[in-house]
Amino acid sequence: MEKCTVKITNSMGLHARPALLLVKLLNQYESEVQVYKSGVTEEIYDAKNIMSIFSIGAVMGDELTFQSQGADEKKVLEAVELFFNNNCGE
C-alpha cells in the first residue's frame, strides 16, 4: 500500500468539475484508491466514486491523503500528485 498527501489549492475547493476529472483520472488505473481528509481516518472514501468525492467536502487549504493498493499503486499516486500540483485541471 502506498500513500500520498496533497493540499487543495483551488479557490473553489474540490467542486464538481475537478471532482469529475479526478474520478475519470483514477478510473484509468487498476489499483483501489481511497481518500480521507488528513487527520480524519475514521471517514475513508472511495476515490473512484464521484459521490464519495462530493461527500468529502474538501475546500481550499484542506489536505487529503490518498492511499492505493494494487498493481499500479505508485503510478496512480503519481497521477494524483500531478493533478493537484496542476490546480486540479483548472
C-alpha positions in Angstrom: 0.0 0.0 0.0 1.2 3.4 -1.0 0.1 6.9 0.3 0.5 10.5 -0.7 -0.9 13.7 0.8 -1.9 16.7 -1.3 -3.2 20.2 -0.4 -6.3 21.7 -2.1 -5.1 25.0 -3.7 -8.1 25.6 -5.9 -10.0 28.6 -4.5 -13.3 26.8 -5.0 -12.1 23.5 -3.4 -12.8 20.1 -4.9 -16.1 21.1 -6.6 -17.9 19.3 -9.4 -15.6 19.8 -12.4 -12.3 18.9 -10.7 -14.0 16.1 -8.8 -15.2 14.6 -12.1 -11.8 15.0 -13.7 -10.2 13.3 -10.7 -12.6 10.3 -10.8 -12.0 9.9 -14.5 -8.3 10.0 -14.0 -8.3 7.4 -11.2 -10.6 5.1 -13.1 -7.8 4.7 -15.7 -5.8 2.7 -13.2 -6.4 -0.8 -11.8 -5.5 -0.1 -8.2 -8.0 0.5 -5.5 -7.8 4.1 -4.3 -9.1 5.6 -1.1 -9.0 9.1 0.2 -9.6 10.9 3.5 -9.1 14.3 5.0 -5.7 14.3 6.7 -6.2 13.5 10.4 -9.7 12.1 9.9 -9.0 8.5 9.3 -12.4 7.3 10.5 -14.0 8.7 7.3 -12.4 7.0 4.3 -13.9 7.4 0.9 -13.7 5.5 -2.4 -11.7 7.9 -4.6 -13.0 6.3 -7.8 -16.6 7.2 -6.9 -18.0 10.7 -7.7 -20.5 10.6 -4.9 -17.8 9.7 -2.4 -15.6 12.6 -3.6 -18.5 15.0 -3.2 -19.1 13.7 0.3 -15.6 14.7 1.4 -16.5 18.4 1.2 -12.9 19.4 0.5 -12.2 23.2 0.5 -9.2 25.3 -0.3 -6.5 24.6 2.3 -7.6 21.1 3.2 -5.1 18.3 3.0 -6.2 15.0 1.5 -4.4 11.7 1.9 -4.8 9.2 -0.9 -3.9 5.5 -0.4 -3.7 3.0 -3.1 -3.2 -0.8 -3.3 -2.7 -2.8 -6.5 -0.6 -3.4 -9.5 -0.1 0.2 -10.4 -0.4 1.8 -6.9 2.7 4.0 -7.3 1.7 5.3 -10.8 -1.8 6.2 -9.7 -0.5 8.3 -6.8 2.0 10.0 -9.1 -1.0 11.0 -11.2 -2.9 12.2 -8.2 0.1 14.4 -7.1 0.4 15.8 -10.7 -3.3 16.5 -10.8 -3.3 18.5 -7.6 0.0 20.3 -8.4 -1.7 21.5 -11.6 -4.6 23.1 -9.7 -7.0 20.2 -10.3 -7.0 20.6 -14.0 -8.3 24.2 -13.9 
